[in-house]
Amino acid sequence: MVVKKTAMYNIKSEDKPKYCNLHKTDDMIDKIHKLCEKEDCKTLTSYNFNSETQPKFCKIHKIELMVNITNFKKCKEIKCNVRQMHYKS
């Protein structure tokens, strides 16, 4: 069985990922997953304001009132900001 590795890494100046975790070098960053917007932070994002759909900050650099929006789905009812944990059925 052949194990396929996904290219996720490249140097900061490049747009597309070309290297897997095994073959990345120390100067390469994750080009698939969005990283925290805090300068020099290399942590994946999870947090933003409840009204937003895309995470911008990690847990350490989140701003007051930001919530983890990556593991929770927003209620489909109009004007409802409640987020519920989604489960795989």
C-alpha positions as CSV (number, residue, x, y, z in Angstrom):
1,M,0.0,0.0,0.0
2,V,1.3,3.4,-1.0
3,V,0.8,6.2,1.5
4,K,0.2,9.6,-0.2
5,K,1.3,12.7,1.6
6,T,-0.4,16.0,1.0
7,A,1.7,19.0,0.1
8,M,1.0,21.7,2.7
9,Y,4.2,23.7,2.9
10,N,6.3,26.2,1.0
11,I,8.3,29.3,1.6
12,K,6.4,32.4,2.7
13,S,6.9,34.2,-0.7
14,E,5.3,31.3,-2.6
15,D,1.5,30.9,-2.9
16,K,1.0,27.2,-3.5
17,P,2.1,24.4,-1.3
18,K,4.7,22.1,-2.8
19,Y,6.1,20.0,0.1
20,C,4.8,17.5,2.6
21,N,5.6,17.6,6.4
22,L,8.4,15.1,5.8
23,H,10.2,17.1,3.2
24,K,9.6,20.7,4.4
25,T,12.5,22.8,5.5
26,D,12.7,25.1,8.6
27,D,11.9,28.2,6.6
28,M,8.6,26.8,5.2
29,I,5.2,27.5,6.5
30,D,1.8,25.8,6.2
31,K,0.1,27.2,3.1
32,I,-3.2,25.3,3.5
33,H,-4.3,26.2,7.0
34,K,-4.7,29.8,8.1
35,L,-2.3,31.0,10.8
36,C,-2.9,33.4,13.6
37,E,-2.8,37.1,12.4
38,K,-0.5,38.1,15.3
39,E,2.9,38.8,13.9
40,D,5.4,35.9,14.1
41,C,2.7,33.5,15.5
42,K,2.7,30.1,13.7
43,T,-0.3,28.7,15.5
44,L,-3.5,27.7,13.5
45,T,-6.5,29.9,13.9
46,S,-9.7,29.1,15.8
47,Y,-11.0,32.3,17.2
48,N,-13.0,35.3,15.9
49,F,-16.1,37.2,16.9
50,N,-19.3,35.2,17.0
51,S,-20.8,37.1,14.0
52,E,-17.8,36.1,11.8
53,T,-17.3,32.9,9.8
54,Q,-13.5,32.8,9.3
55,P,-11.1,32.4,12.3
56,K,-8.3,35.0,12.6
57,F,-6.5,34.3,15.8
58,C,-5.2,31.5,18.0
59,K,-6.3,31.0,21.6
60,I,-3.3,32.9,23.0
61,H,-3.8,36.0,20.8
62,K,-7.6,36.1,20.7
63,I,-9.3,39.5,21.5
64,E,-11.8,39.8,24.4
65,L,-15.2,38.4,23.4
66,M,-13.8,36.2,20.6
67,V,-15.0,32.6,20.6
68,N,-13.8,29.4,19.0
69,I,-15.7,29.3,15.7
70,T,-14.0,26.3,14.1
71,N,-15.7,23.6,16.1
72,F,-19.2,25.1,16.3
73,K,-21.9,25.7,13.7
74,K,-24.1,28.8,13.9
75,C,-27.8,28.4,14.3
76,K,-29.6,28.6,10.9
77,E,-32.3,30.9,12.3
78,I,-32.0,34.5,11.1
79,K,-30.4,36.9,13.6
80,C,-29.5,34.1,16.0
81,N,-25.8,34.0,17.0
82,V,-25.9,30.9,19.1
83,R,-23.3,28.3,18.1
84,Q,-23.8,24.6,18.6
85,M,-21.2,21.9,18.6
86,H,-21.6,19.9,15.4
87,Y,-21.4,16.2,15.5
88,K,-20.8,13.7,12.7
89,S,-23.8,11.5,12.2
